[in-house]
Amino acid sequence: MSVLKVIEVLSSSPTSWEDAAQKAVEKASKSVKHIRSVYVQDQSAQVTNGSITEYRVNLKLTFEIE
């Protein structure tokens, strides 16, 4: 039987929401082992002078506890 835990992670990227999510998983995986899934809870963007300058995601990461 496995036990899973969920943590909330925030990330951003100047490129895209997908890139922000990928960066969050890559960074979290350096200290959190056995990541099973990611749920994108929220997406937002910062706008400067009529253009998007930063994509932001709020993720829930699920991982197995050893």
C-alpha positions as CSV (number, residue, x, y, z in Angstrom):
1,M,0.0,0.0,0.0
2,S,1.4,3.4,-0.9
3,V,0.8,6.7,0.8
4,L,0.7,9.9,-1.3
5,K,1.2,13.5,-0.4
6,V,0.2,16.7,-2.2
7,I,2.1,19.9,-2.1
8,E,1.4,23.3,-3.8
9,V,4.1,24.8,-6.0
10,L,4.2,28.2,-7.8
11,S,6.3,28.8,-10.9
12,S,6.8,31.3,-13.7
13,S,8.3,31.5,-17.1
14,P,8.7,34.3,-19.7
15,T,7.9,31.7,-22.5
16,S,4.7,29.8,-21.7
17,W,2.5,28.1,-19.1
18,E,3.8,24.8,-20.2
19,D,7.4,25.9,-19.6
20,A,6.4,27.2,-16.2
21,A,4.9,23.9,-15.3
22,Q,7.9,22.0,-16.6
23,K,10.3,24.2,-14.6
24,A,8.3,23.6,-11.4
25,V,8.5,19.8,-11.8
26,E,12.2,19.8,-12.6
27,K,13.0,22.0,-9.6
28,A,10.8,20.1,-7.2
29,S,12.2,16.7,-8.4
30,K,15.6,17.8,-7.0
31,S,14.3,17.5,-3.4
32,V,11.0,15.6,-3.8
33,K,11.3,12.0,-4.9
34,H,8.6,9.8,-6.6
35,I,6.5,12.6,-8.1
36,R,3.5,10.8,-9.6
37,S,1.3,13.6,-11.1
38,V,0.9,17.3,-11.4
39,Y,-2.4,19.2,-11.4
40,V,-2.5,22.7,-12.8
41,Q,-4.7,24.5,-10.4
42,D,-4.4,28.1,-11.7
43,Q,-2.8,30.0,-14.6
44,S,-2.2,33.7,-14.7
45,A,0.0,36.1,-16.6
46,Q,1.7,39.4,-15.9
47,V,1.1,42.1,-18.6
48,T,3.3,45.0,-19.3
49,N,2.6,47.6,-22.0
50,G,-0.1,45.4,-23.5
51,S,2.0,42.3,-23.8
52,I,2.4,39.2,-21.7
53,T,5.8,39.3,-20.0
54,E,5.4,36.4,-17.5
55,Y,3.3,33.2,-17.4
56,R,2.5,31.9,-14.0
57,V,1.2,28.5,-12.8
58,N,0.0,27.2,-9.4
59,L,0.5,23.5,-9.3
60,K,-0.4,20.6,-7.0
61,L,2.3,17.9,-7.1
62,T,1.4,14.4,-5.9
63,F,4.2,12.2,-4.7
64,E,4.7,8.9,-2.9
65,I,6.0,8.9,0.7
66,E,8.6,6.2,1.3
